[in-house]
Amino acid sequence: MHMYDDYLGDISSQPDSFMAIMPVIMSVLGIILVVSLVIGLICYVFNSLGLYTMAKNRNLDNPWLAWIPLASNYLMGELINDDVSISTWHIPYAKLFLPLMGLALTVVMTILGFIPYLGAFMGILLSLALSFYYYAAQFWLYSIYDKDHRVLYLVLSIIFPFLGPIFIFIIRNRDAYDERHPEAVIAETYDSKSILALTLGIFSIVSFITLMGSGLLTGAVGLIFGMIAMKERKLQGLPTGMAMAGLICSIIGMAFTVLMIFACIACVGLGGMGMLGGLMNGMYY
């Protein structure tokens, strides 16, 4: 009998031991979270300031886009002259692919999630392909501003991703020369800003419908690109239909997302008030 009492006593003491170390675990997790946020903020500032300075030195339009998520990747595409080259293969439309590939991956991964095994395998392949594309774009950014150290910068950026923004900041004031495009200005042959505005606006609505999140961010960035495209195309006397459609879709997506957020807050608030009311009633009976 005493043997069972000792056994049960050991079991009952386990929750107490776990609760005793919980503050330590939460403290460690809190420190990790704070350090991660600080490193992320530092990387954001270095990356944004580097791209902003590069764009300003090259007299590109709207260099302030460097400070806006997703839009900074568009600016990176401009800085590499809209061209990601792999050996002799030139892949155009970097200004579209770089800001949109993360969103496209989210949508495709969501769809592939419904396909057992094969979907996961295809998702891994797609992730690797997009990572390869991004690092190729990063390689050409380093190459344009510091050809002698581009391989070193790229390898270190792959191994330690937080170094990429630091390298961009370091080389921001170097002279730019693209060996693939010696000409100083590359003329745009398509309406990249209107396409981005419409795509981001549609994704904002889709994000709301599928509850994937990020609808507010994509809608806001789509709104910015739509406004820029409208202004530029009006000055050039060109059609603004696509830019206007992007503006409308972005506003709708943002509005729906904000309404959903307020609805969730209201539901949580009403649920909390209901629980509090139930507890108060229980205290009086």
C-alpha positions as CSV (number, residue, x, y, z in Angstrom):
1,M,0.0,0.0,0.0
2,H,2.8,2.4,0.9
3,M,4.4,1.5,-2.5
4,Y,1.4,2.8,-4.4
5,D,1.2,5.9,-2.2
6,D,4.9,6.7,-3.1
7,Y,4.1,6.1,-6.8
8,L,1.0,8.3,-6.7
9,G,3.0,11.0,-4.8
10,D,5.6,11.1,-7.5
11,I,3.0,11.5,-10.2
12,S,1.3,14.3,-8.3
13,S,4.6,16.1,-7.8
14,Q,5.3,16.3,-11.5
15,P,2.8,19.1,-12.3
16,D,4.3,21.1,-9.5
17,S,7.8,20.6,-10.9
18,F,6.6,21.7,-14.4
19,M,4.9,24.8,-13.0
20,A,8.1,25.6,-11.1
21,I,10.2,25.7,-14.3
22,M,7.5,27.5,-16.4
23,P,8.7,31.0,-15.4
24,V,12.2,30.1,-16.6
25,I,10.9,28.7,-19.9
26,M,8.7,31.8,-20.5
27,S,11.6,34.1,-19.7
28,V,13.9,32.3,-22.2
29,L,11.2,32.4,-24.9
30,G,10.6,36.1,-24.1
31,I,14.3,36.9,-24.5
32,I,14.5,35.0,-27.8
33,L,11.5,36.9,-29.0
34,V,12.9,40.3,-28.1
35,V,16.3,39.5,-29.6
36,S,14.6,38.3,-32.8
37,L,12.5,41.5,-33.0
38,V,15.6,43.7,-32.5
39,I,17.6,41.8,-35.2
40,G,14.6,42.0,-37.6
41,L,14.3,45.7,-37.0
42,I,18.0,46.3,-37.5
43,C,17.9,44.3,-40.8
44,Y,14.9,46.2,-41.9
45,V,16.6,49.6,-41.4
46,F,19.8,48.6,-43.0
47,N,18.1,47.0,-46.0
48,S,15.7,49.9,-46.5
49,L,18.3,52.6,-46.1
50,G,20.6,50.8,-48.5
51,L,18.0,50.4,-51.2
52,Y,16.8,54.0,-50.7
53,T,20.3,55.4,-51.1
54,M,21.0,53.2,-54.2
55,A,17.7,54.3,-55.8
56,K,18.3,58.0,-55.0
57,N,21.9,57.9,-56.3
58,R,20.6,56.5,-59.6
59,N,17.7,59.0,-59.8
60,L,15.0,56.3,-59.8
61,D,11.4,57.3,-59.2
62,N,9.9,56.9,-55.7
63,P,13.0,55.8,-53.8
64,W,10.9,55.9,-50.6
65,L,9.4,52.6,-51.7
66,A,12.4,51.0,-50.1
67,W,10.8,51.5,-46.7
68,I,7.6,49.7,-47.6
69,P,7.3,45.9,-47.3
70,L,6.8,44.2,-50.7
71,A,7.5,47.5,-52.5
72,S,11.1,47.3,-51.5
73,N,11.4,44.1,-53.6
74,Y,10.0,46.1,-56.5
75,L,12.7,48.7,-56.0
76,M,15.3,45.9,-55.9
77,G,14.0,44.7,-59.2
78,E,14.5,48.2,-60.6
79,L,18.0,48.4,-59.3
80,I,19.0,45.1,-61.1
81,N,17.5,46.5,-64.3
82,D,14.5,44.2,-64.2
83,D,16.7,41.2,-65.1
84,V,17.7,38.1,-63.2
85,S,20.3,36.3,-65.2
86,I,21.3,32.7,-64.7
87,S,24.3,31.9,-67.0
88,T,23.1,33.0,-70.4
89,W,19.5,32.8,-69.5
90,H,17.9,36.2,-68.8
91,I,14.6,36.2,-66.8
92,P,12.8,39.5,-67.2
93,Y,10.1,41.1,-65.0
94,A,12.1,41.0,-61.8
95,K,10.0,44.0,-60.7
96,L,7.0,41.8,-60.7
97,F,8.4,38.5,-59.6
98,L,10.4,39.7,-56.6
99,P,7.5,41.4,-54.7
100,L,4.9,38.8,-55.8
101,M,6.7,35.5,-55.4
102,G,6.1,35.2,-51.7
103,L,2.4,35.8,-52.1
104,A,2.3,33.3,-55.0
105,L,4.0,30.7,-52.8
106,T,1.4,31.2,-50.1
107,V,-1.4,30.6,-52.5
108,V,0.2,27.6,-54.1
109,M,1.2,26.0,-50.8
110,T,-2.4,26.4,-49.6
111,I,-3.7,24.6,-52.7
112,L,-0.9,21.9,-52.5
113,G,-1.9,21.3,-48.9
114,F,-4.9,19.4,-50.1
115,I,-2.7,16.9,-52.0
116,P,-1.2,14.4,-49.6
117,Y,2.6,13.7,-49.9
118,L,2.9,14.9,-53.5
119,G,1.7,18.4,-52.5
120,A,4.4,18.6,-49.8
121,F,7.1,17.4,-52.2
122,M,6.0,19.9,-54.9
123,G,5.8,22.7,-52.3
124,I,9.4,22.0,-51.2
125,L,10.6,22.1,-54.8
126,L,8.8,25.4,-55.4
127,S,10.2,26.9,-52.3
128,L,13.7,25.9,-53.4
129,A,13.2,27.3,-56.9
130,L,11.9,30.7,-55.6
131,S,14.8,30.8,-53.1
132,F,17.2,30.2,-55.9
133,Y,15.6,33.0,-58.0
134,Y,15.8,35.4,-55.1
135,Y,19.5,34.7,-54.4
136,A,20.2,35.1,-58.1
137,A,18.6,38.5,-57.9
138,Q,20.7,39.3,-54.8
139,F,23.8,38.2,-56.6
140,W,23.2,40.7,-59.4
141,L,22.6,43.5,-56.9
142,Y,26.0,42.7,-55.3
143,S,27.5,42.4,-58.8
144,I,26.3,45.8,-59.9
145,Y,27.7,47.5,-56.9
146,D,30.7,45.4,-55.9
147,K,31.7,42.9,-58.5
148,D,34.9,41.8,-56.8
149,H,33.2,40.6,-53.6
150,R,29.8,39.5,-55.0
151,V,30.4,35.7,-54.5
152,L,31.6,36.3,-50.9
153,Y,28.6,38.5,-50.2
154,L,26.2,35.9,-51.7
155,V,27.6,32.9,-49.8
156,L,27.6,34.7,-46.5
157,S,24.0,36.0,-47.2
158,I,22.8,32.4,-47.8
159,I,24.5,31.1,-44.6
160,F,23.7,34.1,-42.4
161,P,20.6,35.8,-43.9
162,F,20.8,38.8,-41.6
163,L,24.1,39.8,-43.3
164,G,22.3,40.5,-46.6
165,P,20.8,43.8,-45.5
166,I,24.2,44.8,-43.9
167,F,26.0,44.2,-47.2
168,I,23.4,46.2,-49.1
169,F,24.0,49.1,-46.6
170,I,27.8,48.8,-47.0
171,I,27.7,49.0,-50.8
172,R,24.9,51.6,-51.1
173,N,27.2,54.5,-52.2
174,R,29.4,52.5,-54.6
175,D,29.3,53.3,-58.4
176,A,26.7,51.1,-60.2
177,Y,27.7,49.3,-63.3
178,D,25.6,46.4,-64.8
179,E,27.8,44.4,-67.2
180,R,24.6,43.0,-68.8
181,H,23.1,46.4,-69.5
182,P,25.8,49.1,-70.0
183,E,23.2,51.7,-70.9
184,A,22.4,54.0,-68.0
185,V,18.6,53.9,-68.3
186,I,16.5,50.8,-69.1
187,A,13.2,51.8,-70.7
188,E,10.2,50.0,-69.2
189,T,8.1,48.2,-71.9
190,Y,5.1,47.3,-69.7
191,D,3.0,48.9,-67.0
192,S,4.6,47.2,-63.9
193,K,3.0,49.4,-61.3
194,S,-0.5,49.0,-62.6
195,I,0.0,45.2,-62.8
196,L,1.3,45.2,-59.2
197,A,-1.6,47.3,-58.0
198,L,-4.2,45.0,-59.6
199,T,-2.5,41.8,-58.4
200,L,-2.0,43.0,-54.9
201,G,-5.6,44.2,-54.8
202,I,-7.0,40.9,-55.9
203,F,-4.8,39.0,-53.5
204,S,-6.1,41.3,-50.7
205,I,-9.7,40.2,-51.5
206,V,-8.7,36.6,-51.8
207,S,-6.8,36.8,-48.5
208,F,-10.0,38.0,-46.8
209,I,-12.2,35.3,-48.4
210,T,-9.8,32.5,-47.5
211,L,-8.8,33.9,-44.1
212,M,-5.1,33.7,-45.0
213,G,-4.3,37.0,-43.5
214,S,-2.1,39.8,-44.9
215,G,-5.0,41.3,-46.7
216,L,-4.4,44.7,-45.0
217,L,-0.7,44.8,-46.0
218,T,-1.2,43.7,-49.6
219,G,-4.2,46.0,-50.0
220,A,-2.2,49.0,-48.6
221,V,0.8,48.3,-50.9
222,G,-1.6,47.8,-53.9
223,L,-3.2,51.1,-53.1
224,I,0.2,52.8,-53.1
225,F,1.2,51.3,-56.5
226,G,-2.3,52.2,-57.9
227,M,-2.0,55.8,-56.9
228,I,1.6,56.1,-58.3
229,A,0.5,54.4,-61.6
230,M,-2.6,56.6,-61.9
231,K,-0.5,59.8,-61.5
232,E,2.3,58.7,-63.9
233,R,0.0,57.4,-66.6
234,K,-2.2,60.6,-66.5
235,L,0.9,62.7,-66.9
236,Q,1.9,60.6,-69.9
237,G,-1.6,60.6,-71.4
238,L,-1.9,56.8,-71.2
239,P,-4.9,54.7,-70.2
240,T,-5.4,54.2,-66.4
241,G,-8.0,51.4,-66.4
242,M,-5.7,48.8,-64.9
243,A,-4.4,51.2,-62.2
244,M,-8.0,52.2,-61.3
245,A,-9.0,48.5,-61.1
246,G,-6.1,47.9,-58.8
247,L,-7.1,50.9,-56.6
248,I,-10.7,49.6,-56.3
249,C,-9.7,46.0,-55.5
250,S,-7.1,47.2,-52.9
251,I,-9.7,49.4,-51.2
252,I,-12.3,46.6,-51.1
253,G,-9.8,44.1,-49.8
254,M,-8.6,46.5,-47.1
255,A,-12.2,47.5,-46.1
256,F,-13.3,43.8,-45.8
257,T,-10.2,43.0,-43.8
258,V,-10.7,45.9,-41.4
259,L,-14.4,44.9,-40.9
260,M,-13.4,41.3,-40.2
261,I,-10.9,42.5,-37.6
262,F,-13.5,44.6,-35.9
263,A,-16.0,41.7,-36.0
264,C,-13.5,39.4,-34.4
265,I,-12.7,42.0,-31.7
266,A,-16.4,42.5,-31.1
267,C,-17.0,38.7,-30.8
268,V,-14.2,38.3,-28.4
269,G,-15.4,41.2,-26.3
270,L,-19.0,39.9,-26.2
271,G,-17.8,36.4,-25.3
272,G,-15.6,37.8,-22.5
273,M,-18.5,39.9,-21.2
274,G,-20.8,36.8,-21.3
275,M,-18.3,34.7,-19.4
276,L,-17.8,37.5,-16.8
277,G,-21.5,37.9,-16.4
278,G,-21.9,34.1,-15.9
279,L,-19.2,34.2,-13.2
280,M,-20.8,37.1,-11.5
281,N,-24.2,35.4,-11.5
282,G,-22.5,32.3,-10.1
283,M,-21.1,34.3,-7.2
284,Y,-24.5,35.5,-6.1
285,Y,-26.2,32.0,-6.2
